[in-house]
Amino acid sequence: MARRVLDQLRGGPSDGHVDLRLDALKLNYDMKGSPPLSRSPIPPAPRSSDVLDPEFAAACAECEAGKPCCMTTGQVEDAGDSTRKLVWPVNQGNPQKSMGMIAKAKDGRSLGYDIKTKGAGKSCQAMYGSRPGFKVRGHYRTATVPLTQHTHPIKHDDAFSWAPALEKFVPRDLLMAIAVSDMILSLCTAYRNTQGGGSAAVTPDICVIGGGMGETFRVYGYPEAEITGKADTKVRVAFTTGGVDASAEIGGSLNVTYGSHKIEGAARGIARTSTTRSSPSKEKAPGLVGQIGSIIGNFSEDVSLSSPKKDRVVDRTDPASGVSFEMGLAFEAVGLKLQAKKNTPDLEVMIGKLITTVTLTLSGKLDFIDLAAQVLLSPAGAKLVQEARAHMADDANAVRGELRAEVEVSATGELKHEIASSLQHTIVFNGDAAPEPAALTSNFGGKLRIHGDAKILLHVEAEVWIVDVEAGAAGILNTGWTWQMKTEEIEETAADGTKKSKRQRKKRYYFEGLIASARAYARIGASTSVKRKPPSQRTAPAQGTHSSRSVEMSQTGPQAAVGSNKWNDPNSPQGVKYELIKPTVPKVTDNIPDWQDY
């Protein structure tokens, strides 16, 4: 009945009984026990949306830009701690618009946190009967609610980068502890409002939004994170021509919480992998997890270059690449926790103690004979070296000579980050960030280097290729793989134009390449004619190929030649340089390659 009467009024009746109908409607409405109307049923004049029902409007809020009107007060608060809140209106005396929240495990693996909205005021004028209120945009939905108190559950993505390629090498428990500690520390140095996987925006829904009255509150969620305990891990990796074999054992006790992921009471797990030549990918993860991935992935990638291509006729039993290293990972944390800070919209990091250390011991050699022959020699010379190598491995074939293109490797140094004293740092969500505590970066840094001492000797019967190994990009040794960490003073400009400095953690990696120079070629010896019988069948480990052809060589001498067409470029002068493995940068200095944020 009421809806039909309103429809009649909306149609613009011309019989002069509008007031009578409204009185009847009001009486009927009151008799039903319903609340009084909050807005006028009389629409504005056609094409004049700003013309309101004057009698009805007299009882509503009159709004003025830049001042609270229908909504006089409002706030967004942490549903679990009423001391943490954002208050409306936002102005010069109350500039806070952002708040951090701790997202905890809810049902199953999902994460979330709860916020409350509430306010005070009176109804708007005609056509805006739903105002004032709040528009709440969460991760998955948008809702419009009145000023009365409402609780809003905000969902949070429970994503975590486990560096899956590394789980074959490093026990998952330790990877998680290191990754969580890196995440907590990165908040101390690189907070941005775009951080947080579960964010919410709360905007006042009012009549007049000018003059800052419509400022949006933003809430950012971070997974609950806490670590206590210690762990020591030995990661043993063997790189061979045929593949990668690794094992790791972890000892200690860890308690780790990160969102819905938990480790309780023990560090456990043994990582074991045995693969063909496909090596672990170079990890792009940040922090120490990324450094560990770089050490295994980058070095493995270069070792893979010593593996002959598929179907090449060679014997790889001796010599061959065989490098084993043991990476020591030590981790200890006491009271490492990310938590909400009372009486503020900020978060804070608590650290009683944190120590992470990476060391490396390494030995073995990388065999680059096939690579060296392919790059340094003509196709005929490379073929002779490859076939002679297969024959020399068989005692039944007495081919004389010496074939060596190898890099002896060893390692020194460590990467370390230590916070030995109690640290409490506020993650500020409004205004300038709090100054970094000096303890955060005072013991951060180190240099871990794999040294490579290269030798190249190519001599088959009377065929002698004279080759020198050059210094790598750093200009010191033949080659090397280097990982570095440091802190750097960086100057920033604050919002008010003032200059300030902060300490930024940095890292870099570089490989110096493997460079050789072709000095000469010589062919010397008495006139002979030699034919060697086929060698016994030998299976190449990874590809299943074998060598089965004989080698014929003729020598007419004595003679010697320099600058022979055995070189790739017969027109190049003596001493031309060849990059067997390209370095990551042409040279290494204090600033080359670039340092990246840790």
Protein Blocks (a to p, Z undefined) as FASTA:
>chain_A
ZZmmmmmmmnopaehpmmmmmmmmmmmmmmnopacdfbdfbdcdehilkbccfklmmmpc
cddehiackbmbdcdddfklmkbccdddddfklmcfbdcdddddfehjbccddddddddd
ddddehilmbgcdddddfkbccdddfbdcddddddddbdcehlmlmmmmcfklmmmmmmm
mmmmmmmmmgcfkgojbdcddddddfblghhlmpccddddddddddeddddddddddddf
kbccdddddeddddddehjbccehiacdjddddddfbdcdddfbehjllmmmmmmmmmmm
mmmmmpccehiacdfkbgcdddddddddddddehiacdddehiabdcdddfbdcdddddd
deddddfklmmmmmmmcfklmmmmmmmmmmmmpmklccecddddddddddedddddddfb
dcdddddfehjdddddfklmmmggddddddddddddddehjbccdddddddfkopambdc
dddddddddddddfkopacdddddddddddebjadddfbdcdeddddddddddddddddf
klopacfbdcddddddddddehiakbmblmbcehiacdfbacfbfbdcfklccdddZZ
